[in-house]
Amino acid sequence: MTEKPWDFGRENMNRDGNQNYNTLKRRSFIKKTGLASAGIVTTAPMYSKVLSGHSANNTINLGIIGTGDRGQGLASLINSIENINVTGLCDVLPFRLEEGLSKIQTKAQGYEDYRRLLDQKAIDAVIVATPFNTHSQIAIDALEAGKHVYCEKTLAKGYEGIQRLVNKAKATEAIFQTGHQYHSSRLYNHVFELIKGGQVGQITAIECQWNRNGNWRRPVPDPKLERAINWRMYREFSGGLTAELCSHQIDFANWVLGETPDQVMGTGGINYWKDGRETFDHVHMVFSYPSGVKGIFTSIISNAKDGYQIKVMGDKGTLIIDYTKAWFYPEGKLRKTLGEVDGVSGATVSWDENKGYPISKEHLEPTKQALIDFRDAILNNKQPLSNIYTGAKTAICVQMALDAMYNNEVVKWKKDFQF
């Protein structure tokens, strides 16, 4: 694979990997009426959406590109978020577009061609929820059209696609958020602060798994649509389990460690679901970080034991995290009071031999919180935690892991990958 030069603008970044946008002029959002008719397929019914206490010029008009499972899920969540109106949706599959339009509670128009959606001046921002291999070009076109962008994970496929998208984002004043929603989780942020505060001591290892039991297939009404619907199973379009699942945990490991891996090793295969798929049904990866920490990431879809889990292991204890909860398991003699175990839920909290002390932190469902954060980032002209740079780092890690598994080689982080 031909390597591309990388320049991610280190001089413009703060310690969290965000660019400084304090000097940007706040964009004025004026709710516009009347959309151009070019490319319109259909219109959803109109429902009233009350924005109590908010003026129209703080309302963001949003387009969703890609209305498959993820796009529809995002559309449904947006119904309960104030100051966002979904005014356009796009999908190349008509039945998916109709499903997407049925999920929203605002007046919206449907498009077969995402470029027609981008032509609408009334749309301020877009969500890109299309197959992995299309992210880079669609997001670039959206930035070119002057839109803010929420791009679903993984950010982009292939080193060249990542580089092109980063270059375009750097050249604009747009807000760019990558859909690694655990960056928005208040629980995960709390755990991050506990780790940085020394809760686990010196980190020595991170172990992550995301296991399921199912063939990962979607129903196909017409065999001609197999690759369009089950794109996750084909290498041309997808990064398989590594991009669709493990990328969230890779993103978290990079975040907690504040670094990216020196090298990646991995193996995988199609051992169970022998149905013509090309992406692996199990993956096992080892990331070696400059600090000496080894990150282990595994995912299988033939056994769901323990499901989703992240373990951050240090010389003072281990933090165990799942989708919505976290626990601290100290090393050495068990300590029973809050005063001795910072950040747990109470002084008389019960001990779970399997998971330790529960961590207490109120939080919303992470994807909903990520969408709220996207809205707030736009209104406040502040780049989110999960931005173009953090997303690019994780996307590079995903590509390194895919190269390692597909080519049976140790893949090293190239010196050209500078941020």
Buried (B, 14 or more C-beta within 10 A) or exposed (E): EEEBEBEBBEEEBEEEBBBEBEEBEEBEBEBBEEBEEEBBBEEBEEEEBEBEEEEEEBBBBBBBBBBBEBBBBBBBBBBEBBBBBBBBBBBBBEEBBBBBBEBBBBBBBBBBEBBBBBBBEBBBBBBBBBBBBBBBBBBBBBBEBBBBBBBBBBBBBBBBBBBBBBBBBBEBBBBBBBBBBBBBBEBBBBBBEBBEEEBBBEBBBBBBBBBBEEBBBBEEEEEEBBEBBBBBBBBEBBBBBBBBBBBBBBBBBBBBBEBBBEBBBBEBEBEBBEEEBEBBBBBBBBBBBEEEBBBBBBBBBBEEEEEBBBBBBBEBBBBBBBEEEBBBBBEEEEBEEBEEBEBBBEEEBEBEEEBBBBBBBEBBEBBBBBBBBBBEBBBEBBBBBBBBBBBBBBBBBBBBBBBBBEEEEBBEBBEEBEB
